[in-house]
């Protein structure tokens, strides 16, 4: 087997630092995690971490950047699904498909990052990655509705309700889904079904999208 080039080895090391740090930050918090602990967990010299990152804060920025970059891919996949000619010509069913096939898998896969982001945004009262995720969702819905010439009602009041009832439901799902299913002995697919039905119903109830 050919040896990896120094460039590839460096990339692997940097990615390993990010992945391990992500787990530690999610479990212990940013402040409670030290660079020494990160180095010990990966079994590399602490100096190697500082070779790739100037500080622990820089690792956090890299974690959030990866998350924010992935939002563009989420938007792209969502549009591909919404415009898929094989889908039923029904807005409600297309929105449900987005939740099932893209939104819920995305928040599950970024569970650790969402935990970190929520903690940091609460602690610092800052507008961070989760707000950007919300903005991407709003932008996607607006673009889709304009594309199909559908009626649109995005008052500040309704956007506020959307954030506190629908968006934070997704954040809660990401963080608590595994523990919830274990504690209440309920299958994850059942929780997904209940959540998607509730989210879709709320879109209709708020009148933000005309499903007719």
N, C-alpha and C positions, 0 to 999 in steps of 0.2 A: 504494500500500500504506500503510495507516495506521501512524503511528508508535507504538512501544511506550510505555506509560506509564512514569513514573519507577519505580513499584513493580515492574513487570515487568522493567525494565532492571536494577534492583537485584537481583532474584531471579536473573536470568541471570548477572550478574557474580559473585554469591556461589556459584552452582553451578559456574561456570567455575573459580573459585579452588579449590573442593573437588576437582573432577575433575583439574585439572592437578597439584595438590599430591599427590593420590593416586598418580599416575604417578611423580612424583619420589620420594616416600617409598618406594614399592615398588622402585624402581631403585637409589636411593642410600642409603636409610635416613633415619630421622627426624633424627638428629643431624647428618648430613652435608648436609642440605638447608637452605638459608637462605631467609629471607623475601625477600631481594634477588633470589635466583635464581627464586623463584616469580613475583615481580612482573615480572622480565625475560622469563620464559617466556610470560606472559599478555600482556605489553606494556601494563601498567598501572602507575600510580605505587604505590610501596610503601605510601604513606599510605592508599590505597584498600583495601588488604588489612586494615590496622588499623582501618578504618572498620567492617568486617564482623566481624573477629575480633580479640580482644584480644592474642592471641599465636599462635605456631605450634602450641602445645599445644592451643589452642582449635580449630584446623583439624582436628587429629588427632581430637579428641573428636567433631567434626561428622561426620567420615568413619566413625567407629565407630558413631555413633548411627544413621546411615543404614543401616548393615549390620544393626544390632540390630533396627531397626524392620521391616526386610524379613523377619526371621525369623517374625514373626506371619503375614505373607502366605504364607510357605512352609508353615507349619502349616495354614493355612486351605485352601490348594490341595491339600495332601496328604490332608486329610480329605475334600474333595470327590471326589478320585480314589478313595479307599478305599471310599467309600459309593456310588460310581457303579454304578447297577443294570446298566449295560451291561457292566461288568467281569465276568470269570469269577469264579464263587463259590469262589475258592481263595485262601487267605491268602498262599501263597508267590508266586503270580502278581501279586497286588496289591502286595506288598512290592517285587517286581522292577520293577513299573511306577512306583512311587514313586522308585526309584533312577534309572531311565532318564529319566523325564519331568520330575522336579522336582529331586531331590537333585544329580545330576551337572551339569545345566544351571546350577543355582544356584551351586555352588562354582566352576564355570568363569567365570561372569559376575562373581564377586567375587574373582577371582584376586589382584588387586593388594591388596585389603583384607586377604585372608587372609595374604599375604606380610608385610604391615606388622604385623598382629596377632601373628603367630607370632614375628616378630623382637622386638617390644616385650615380649611375655609371657616370652620366654626371657631377655631382657636384664634385665627388672625383677622376674622371678619373681612376676608378678602374675596374678590371675584376671581375664581380660579377655573380649573378644568371642567368642573361640573356645570358652571354657568355657561361655558363655551359649548358644552354638550347640549344644553337646553337651547341655546341660540341656534345651533345647527339643526336641531329638530324643528324649531319654528320656521327657519329658512326653508327647510325641505318641504314642509306642509304648504307654505305659501307658494313656492315654485310649482309644486304639483297642481295646486288648485288653479293657478294662473294658466298653466299649460292646458288644462281641460276646461277652461272658462267656467269654473264652478264658483258659486257664491262664496264669499269670504267675510267673516266677522271676527276681527282680531282687536277688540277693544282692550284697553289696559286692564280693565277689571277681569275680563275673561282670560287674558294671558296670565294674570296673577293666580286665578283659580287653577288654570292648567298647570302652573308650576307647583303649587302646593298640594294639589290632589293627584294629578296624573304623573308628573315627572318624578316627584319624590316617592311615589309608589314604586317606580322602576328602580330607584336608588335603594329603597328598602328591600325590594325583591333581591337585588344583587347581593346585599350584605347578609340578609337573614334567611335566604331560601333553604340552605342546607340544614341549619339548626332547626328551622321551623318544621320541616318535613320529618326530622328525627323526633323532635319533642312532641309533635301532635300526630305522629304516625299517619301521615298523609303523603300520597305519591306526588312527586314533583310535577308530573304531567297534569295532574288534577289542579294543582295550584296555578300552573300556567294557563290552563283553560279558564279558570275563574278570573284570573287577572286580566286576560285578553278581553273577555266578555265585558268586564267592568270598565276597562279603559275605553273600549269602543262605545259602550253605552254613554259614558261621560262625554265623549266627543259629541255625540248626538244631543245629549241633554243640554250641553252648553250652547248648542247652536253655532259652534265655530265652523262647522262644515255642514253644508246642505247635502244630505244623503239621498234626496229625492231626485 
